[in-house]
């Protein structure tokens, strides 16, 4: 049986969605296949990578990818982390079983030195709850 796949989306795929991808790999191990993409991809942001490193999270496989790279693919779950990606996702030619919209503030728009760490913590909090719900779903089957 193949692992359930999860796609994290944000506009630039430079911080929030990369954080989600890396966090899911750390928190869930081999239970899920994690991916990320952006509606207008940029490069991974150095402060996002630094926040992940600070938490001991591996970033070696992270890269920014366009949403179109996943056209026609099916994901068990798509987690959208910003409004721009939420809009772009409406026209995405892929499919999913579950669609979650978590509007996480863009750390690039927050003038605080810990903005990326705060975004990472918010994503961690939501992912932890989501994983608990997934575990409950599988235990009741």
C-alpha positions in Angstrom: 0.0 0.0 0.0 1.4 3.4 -0.9 1.7 6.2 1.6 -1.0 8.9 1.6 0.4 12.0 -0.1 0.1 15.6 1.2 0.7 18.7 -0.8 1.4 22.1 0.9 0.7 25.2 -1.1 1.6 28.8 -0.8 2.3 31.6 -3.2 6.1 31.6 -3.4 6.9 28.1 -2.0 9.8 29.9 -0.2 8.8 29.6 3.5 5.4 28.4 4.8 4.8 25.5 2.4 8.4 24.4 2.6 8.1 24.5 6.4 4.9 22.3 6.2 6.7 19.8 3.9 9.7 19.5 6.2 7.7 19.4 9.4 5.4 16.7 8.2 8.4 14.6 7.3 9.9 15.1 10.8 6.6 14.6 12.7 5.1 11.7 10.7 8.2 9.9 9.5 7.3 7.5 6.7 3.5 7.6 7.3 3.0 10.3 4.6 4.7 11.5 1.4 5.1 15.2 1.7 5.4 17.7 -1.1 5.1 21.5 -1.5 4.6 23.9 -4.4 3.8 27.6 -5.1 1.5 29.4 -7.4 4.4 31.8 -8.2 7.5 30.0 -6.9 10.6 31.8 -5.7 13.7 30.5 -4.0 13.7 29.0 -0.5 14.0 31.9 1.9 17.2 31.8 4.0 15.3 32.8 7.2 12.8 30.0 6.7 15.6 27.5 6.3 17.3 28.9 9.3 14.2 28.5 11.4 13.9 24.9 10.3 17.6 24.3 11.1 17.2 25.9 14.5 14.5 23.2 15.3 16.8 20.4 14.0 14.7 19.8 10.9 16.4 18.6 7.7 16.2 21.0 4.7 18.5 19.2 2.3 15.7 18.0 0.0 13.7 21.3 0.0 13.3 23.3 -3.2 10.7 25.6 -4.6 8.5 24.1 -7.2 5.6 25.5 -9.4 2.1 24.1 -8.8 1.9 23.1 -12.4 4.5 20.4 -11.7 1.8 18.6 -9.9 -0.9 19.0 -12.5 -3.0 15.8 -12.9 -1.7 14.2 -9.7 -3.9 13.1 -6.8 -3.2 13.9 -3.2 -5.0 12.6 -0.1 -4.7 16.0 1.4 -3.9 19.5 0.0 -3.1 22.1 2.7 -3.1 25.7 1.5 -1.2 28.2 3.6 -2.1 31.5 2.1 -4.9 33.3 0.3 -3.1 33.8 -3.0 -2.5 30.0 -3.3 -6.1 29.4 -2.2 -7.2 31.5 -5.2 -4.8 29.8 -7.6 -5.8 26.3 -6.4 -9.3 26.7 -7.8 -7.9 26.3 -11.4 -5.3 23.6 -10.5 -5.8 20.5 -12.7 -5.2 18.0 -9.8 -7.4 16.2 -7.3 -7.6 15.6 -3.6 -9.6 13.8 -1.0 -9.2 16.5 1.7 -8.7 20.2 1.2 -7.5 22.4 4.2 -7.1 26.1 4.2 -4.8 27.4 7.0 -4.2 31.1 6.4 -0.7 31.5 8.0 0.6 35.1 7.9 3.5 35.6 5.5 6.6 36.0 7.7 8.1 38.3 5.0 5.4 40.8 5.8 6.0 40.8 9.6 8.7 43.1 10.9 9.9 41.0 13.8 13.1 39.0 14.1 11.1 35.8 15.1 8.5 36.0 12.4 9.7 32.8 10.7 9.9 30.9 14.0 6.4 32.0 14.8 5.1 30.8 11.4 6.9 27.5 11.9 5.3 27.1 15.4 1.8 27.8 14.0 2.2 25.3 11.2 3.6 22.7 13.8 0.6 23.3 16.1 -1.9 22.7 13.3 0.0 19.8 11.8 0.2 18.1 15.2 -3.6 18.4 15.7 -4.2 17.2 12.1 -1.9 14.1 12.7 -3.8 13.3 15.9 -7.1 13.4 14.0 -5.6 11.2 11.2 -4.4 8.7 13.9 -7.9 8.6 15.4 -9.5 8.0 12.0 -7.3 5.0 11.3 -7.8 3.5 14.8 -11.6 3.6 14.4 -11.5 1.7 11.1 
